[in-house]
Amino acid sequence: MGALLATSALVVACGTNEENANNNTSGNMVSIEDVNLDPVDVEVMAPDTADVAEEVELSALVTQGDELVDDADEVTFEIWMEGAKSDSEMIDAELPGEEGVYAILHTFDEDGLYHVQPHTTARGMHVMPVHSIEVGDVEVASNEAENHDHNHEGEHNHDHEGEGNEDHDHAGEHSHDHGPLHESLALDWRVEETATSSTPVTLSIAVDWEDAAWENGRVRYEVWRNGDDMRQWLDVEEVEAGVYEVDHEFEEAGTYTVMVHLEDEEIHEHVAYEVGVTDE
């Protein structure tokens, strides 16, 4: 087994009584300086490699700044083989965590490259990093899958070649670093790559699921300037079938990341886009 690799709501409680009312310096008073405003971070702790039929521990370390987070609302591990996300397996970790760690045991039944993604909801934030594990003989499994794909393509009517080229060209226009997405999901990010600070810009995305508009989804944008720790969460409105928008002003110049979170009973995905912001 390979070496382990670490891959990456605000609650204020205060009591009041008669004594506190007369003494603002009481130890029960909570200062904003005592509230943890750091973003929640998740590190996947899992091996780089594993053997077929070997039981492996997959764990997620959840932190907020220097604080270990044991009160996560949900930590669900999604596991799938490369190219087969539609057949992914969802496994809930036991709550609460122990010293910030949430763990499951899992056995991989076949050779191949697998992806592990702990969907973590904690303290009003949602984090879902991805870690990859090579199980058994990945090269053999890859060759078998490639041969299967070639045989499958040979069975198709060549009259569809034009459609395939059109789809490929369209996908190239919206290429972003978001890792493997569900093959039934299609995204159209309708935002210019540059914007001006302090000027409203509409952040819009069109979402299709199985070749139809994805309606009534839960969509949120997580926005931050690259290099900063502070995250801003934006609630997004569905303005027409499958189209989700919100108006936003970037306060300062810089390069920003907009992480789009998409959720419903079938979908649990996120994709990142970059926007360059200049001064007026």
C-alpha positions as CSV (number, residue, x, y, z in Angstrom):
1,M,0.0,0.0,0.0
2,G,1.3,3.4,-0.9
3,A,1.9,6.2,1.6
4,L,-1.0,8.2,2.9
5,L,-1.7,11.5,1.1
6,A,-3.6,14.4,2.5
7,T,-5.6,15.9,-0.4
8,S,-7.8,19.7,0.7
9,A,-23.0,29.2,10.1
10,L,-21.7,30.7,12.5
11,V,-22.8,29.8,16.0
12,V,-22.5,32.1,19.0
13,A,-23.7,31.0,22.3
14,C,-24.2,33.5,25.1
15,G,-25.9,33.4,28.4
16,T,-27.5,36.4,30.1
17,N,-28.6,36.9,33.7
18,E,-29.1,39.8,36.0
19,E,-25.4,39.9,36.9
20,N,-24.4,40.1,33.3
21,A,-26.8,42.9,32.7
22,N,-25.0,44.9,35.3
23,N,-21.5,43.8,34.3
24,N,-20.6,43.9,30.6
25,T,-17.2,42.5,31.4
26,S,-18.7,39.1,32.6
27,G,-16.9,36.0,31.4
28,N,-20.1,34.8,29.8
29,M,-20.1,37.6,27.2
30,V,-18.8,36.5,23.7
31,S,-16.7,38.9,21.7
32,I,-16.6,38.7,17.9
33,E,-12.9,38.2,18.2
34,D,-13.6,34.9,19.9
35,V,-15.8,33.6,17.0
36,N,-14.0,31.4,14.4
37,L,-14.4,33.1,11.1
38,D,-12.0,30.8,9.2
39,P,-13.3,28.7,6.3
40,V,-13.9,25.0,6.9
41,D,-11.2,22.8,5.3
42,V,-11.3,19.1,4.5
43,E,-8.2,16.9,3.9
44,V,-8.7,13.4,2.5
45,M,-6.5,10.9,4.2
46,A,-6.3,7.8,2.1
47,P,-3.6,5.7,0.4
48,D,-2.3,6.5,-3.1
49,T,-2.6,2.8,-4.0
50,A,-4.4,-0.3,-2.7
51,D,-4.9,-3.9,-3.6
52,V,-8.0,-5.5,-5.0
53,A,-10.1,-7.0,-2.1
54,E,-8.1,-5.1,0.5
55,E,-10.1,-3.3,3.2
56,V,-8.9,0.3,3.2
57,E,-9.7,3.1,5.7
58,L,-10.8,6.3,4.0
59,S,-11.0,9.3,6.3
60,A,-11.6,13.1,6.2
61,L,-9.9,15.5,8.6
62,V,-12.2,18.5,9.0
63,T,-10.8,21.7,10.5
64,Q,-11.7,25.4,10.8
65,G,-8.5,27.3,11.2
66,D,-6.7,25.7,14.1
67,E,-9.9,24.1,15.4
68,L,-10.8,20.4,14.9
69,V,-14.4,20.2,13.8
70,D,-16.3,17.3,15.4
71,D,-19.8,18.7,14.8
72,A,-20.2,18.4,11.0
73,D,-23.7,18.0,9.8
74,E,-22.8,15.5,7.1
75,V,-19.8,13.6,5.8
76,T,-20.7,11.3,2.9
77,F,-18.0,9.6,0.9
78,E,-18.7,9.2,-2.8
79,I,-16.6,6.5,-4.5
80,W,-16.4,5.8,-8.2
81,M,-14.2,4.2,-10.8
82,E,-12.7,6.5,-13.5
83,G,-15.3,6.9,-16.3
84,A,-18.2,5.5,-14.2
85,K,-19.4,8.3,-12.0
86,S,-23.0,7.5,-12.7
87,D,-22.4,4.2,-10.8
88,S,-20.8,5.9,-7.8
89,E,-21.3,4.5,-4.3
90,M,-22.3,6.8,-1.4
91,I,-21.2,5.9,2.2
92,D,-22.1,8.0,5.2
93,A,-19.4,8.4,7.9
94,E,-20.5,8.1,11.5
95,L,-21.2,11.3,13.4
96,P,-19.9,13.1,15.4
97,G,-16.3,13.1,14.4
98,E,-13.4,12.2,16.6
99,E,-10.7,14.8,16.8
100,G,-11.9,16.2,13.5
101,V,-11.7,12.8,11.8
102,Y,-14.6,11.0,10.0
103,A,-13.8,7.6,8.6
104,I,-15.2,4.6,6.7
105,L,-13.8,1.3,5.6
106,H,-14.1,0.3,2.0
107,T,-13.0,-2.6,-0.2
108,F,-12.3,-2.2,-3.9
109,D,-13.4,-5.1,-6.0
110,E,-11.7,-4.4,-9.3
111,D,-8.5,-3.1,-10.8
112,G,-8.7,0.5,-11.8
113,L,-8.3,4.2,-10.9
114,Y,-10.9,5.3,-8.3
115,H,-11.9,8.7,-7.0
116,V,-12.9,9.4,-3.4
117,Q,-14.9,12.5,-2.6
118,P,-16.1,13.3,1.0
119,H,-19.1,15.6,0.7
120,T,-18.8,17.6,3.9
121,T,-21.3,20.0,5.3
122,A,-20.2,21.8,8.5
123,R,-20.9,25.1,10.1
124,G,-22.8,26.5,7.1
125,M,-20.1,25.6,4.6
126,H,-19.9,22.8,2.1
127,V,-16.5,21.3,1.1
128,M,-15.9,18.4,-1.3
129,P,-12.3,17.6,-2.3
130,V,-11.4,14.7,-4.5
131,H,-8.6,12.1,-3.9
132,S,-7.5,9.4,-6.4
133,I,-6.5,5.8,-5.6
134,E,-4.9,3.3,-8.0
135,V,-6.2,-0.1,-7.2
136,G,-4.4,-3.2,-8.5
137,D,-3.2,-3.2,-12.0
138,V,-4.5,0.2,-13.3
139,E,-2.8,-0.2,-16.7
140,V,-4.6,-3.5,-17.5
141,A,-7.9,-2.1,-16.4
142,S,-7.4,1.0,-18.5
143,N,-6.6,-1.1,-21.6
144,E,-9.7,-3.2,-21.1
145,A,-11.9,-0.1,-20.8
146,E,-10.3,1.4,-23.9
147,N,-10.9,-1.7,-25.9
148,H,-14.5,-1.8,-24.7
149,D,-15.0,1.8,-25.8
150,H,-13.6,1.2,-29.2
151,N,-15.8,-1.8,-29.8
152,H,-18.8,0.2,-28.6
153,E,-18.0,3.1,-31.0
154,G,-17.8,0.6,-33.9
155,E,-21.4,-0.4,-33.3
156,H,-22.7,3.2,-33.8
157,N,-24.0,4.5,-37.1
158,H,-21.4,6.9,-38.6
159,D,-24.2,9.3,-39.5
160,H,-23.8,10.7,-35.9
161,E,-20.2,11.8,-36.5
162,G,-21.2,15.4,-37.1
163,E,-23.1,15.6,-33.9
164,G,-20.1,14.3,-32.0
165,N,-17.8,16.9,-33.4
166,E,-20.3,19.6,-32.6
167,D,-20.5,18.5,-29.0
168,H,-16.7,18.3,-28.7
169,D,-16.3,21.8,-30.0
170,H,-18.9,23.1,-27.6
171,A,-17.3,21.5,-24.6
172,G,-13.9,23.0,-25.6
173,E,-15.4,26.5,-25.2
174,H,-16.1,25.9,-21.6
175,S,-13.1,23.9,-20.4
176,H,-12.3,24.5,-16.7
177,D,-10.4,22.7,-14.0
178,H,-13.2,21.0,-12.1
179,G,-12.2,17.4,-12.0
180,P,-14.5,14.6,-13.2
181,L,-18.2,15.5,-13.5
182,H,-21.2,13.3,-14.0
183,E,-21.4,12.3,-17.7
184,S,-25.1,13.3,-17.8
185,L,-24.3,16.9,-16.6
186,A,-23.7,19.7,-19.1
187,L,-22.8,23.3,-17.9
188,D,-22.7,26.6,-19.8
189,W,-21.0,29.3,-17.8
190,R,-22.4,32.6,-19.2
191,V,-19.9,35.0,-17.7
192,E,-17.2,37.1,-19.3
193,E,-13.7,36.2,-18.2
194,T,-13.0,39.8,-17.1
195,A,-15.0,42.2,-15.0
196,T,-14.6,45.7,-13.4
197,S,-14.4,46.2,-9.6
198,S,-17.5,47.8,-7.9
199,T,-19.5,47.2,-11.1
200,P,-22.5,44.8,-10.9
201,V,-22.0,41.6,-13.0
202,T,-24.5,38.8,-13.5
203,L,-23.0,35.4,-12.6
204,S,-25.1,33.0,-14.7
205,I,-24.9,29.3,-15.4
206,A,-27.2,27.1,-17.5
207,V,-27.4,23.5,-16.4
208,D,-28.6,20.5,-18.4
209,W,-29.2,17.0,-16.9
210,E,-29.7,14.1,-19.3
211,D,-30.2,16.5,-22.3
212,A,-32.9,18.5,-20.5
213,A,-32.9,21.7,-18.4
214,W,-32.1,20.9,-14.8
215,E,-34.9,22.6,-12.9
216,N,-35.5,23.3,-9.2
217,G,-31.9,22.5,-8.2
218,R,-30.1,23.9,-5.1
219,V,-27.4,26.2,-6.4
220,R,-25.0,28.4,-4.5
221,Y,-21.9,30.3,-5.5
222,E,-18.8,30.3,-3.3
223,V,-16.6,33.3,-4.2
224,W,-13.1,34.3,-3.1
225,R,-10.2,36.2,-4.4
226,N,-7.3,33.9,-5.1
227,G,-4.8,34.0,-2.2
228,D,-7.4,35.1,0.3
229,D,-8.9,32.8,3.0
230,M,-12.3,34.6,3.3
231,R,-15.2,33.0,1.3
232,Q,-18.4,34.7,0.3
233,W,-21.5,32.6,-0.3
234,L,-24.2,33.8,-2.7
235,D,-27.7,32.5,-3.0
236,V,-28.7,32.0,-6.6
237,E,-32.1,32.3,-8.2
238,E,-33.4,30.1,-11.1
239,V,-34.5,32.8,-13.6
240,E,-35.7,30.3,-16.2
241,A,-35.7,26.6,-16.6
242,G,-32.2,25.4,-15.8
243,V,-30.6,28.9,-15.7
244,Y,-29.3,30.1,-12.4
245,E,-28.2,33.7,-11.8
246,V,-27.2,36.3,-9.2
247,D,-25.9,39.9,-9.5
248,H,-22.6,40.5,-7.7
249,E,-20.0,43.2,-7.3
250,F,-16.3,42.3,-6.9
251,E,-15.0,44.9,-4.5
252,E,-11.3,44.8,-5.4
253,A,-9.2,44.0,-8.4
254,G,-7.6,40.5,-8.7
255,T,-8.3,37.0,-9.9
256,Y,-11.4,35.5,-8.3
257,T,-12.6,31.9,-8.2
258,V,-16.4,31.2,-8.4
259,M,-17.2,27.7,-7.2
260,V,-20.6,26.7,-8.3
261,H,-22.3,24.1,-6.0
262,L,-25.1,22.0,-7.6
263,E,-27.3,19.7,-5.5
264,D,-30.5,17.7,-5.6
265,E,-31.5,14.1,-5.0
266,E,-29.3,12.9,-7.9
267,I,-26.6,15.6,-8.3
268,H,-23.9,16.6,-5.9
269,E,-21.3,18.4,-7.9
270,H,-19.1,21.5,-7.9
271,V,-17.2,23.3,-10.6
272,A,-14.8,26.3,-10.4
273,Y,-14.6,29.2,-12.8
274,E,-12.1,32.1,-12.8
275,V,-13.0,35.8,-13.3
276,G,-10.3,38.5,-13.7
277,V,-11.3,41.8,-12.1
278,T,-9.7,45.1,-12.9
279,D,-10.1,48.6,-11.4
280,E,-12.4,51.1,-13.0
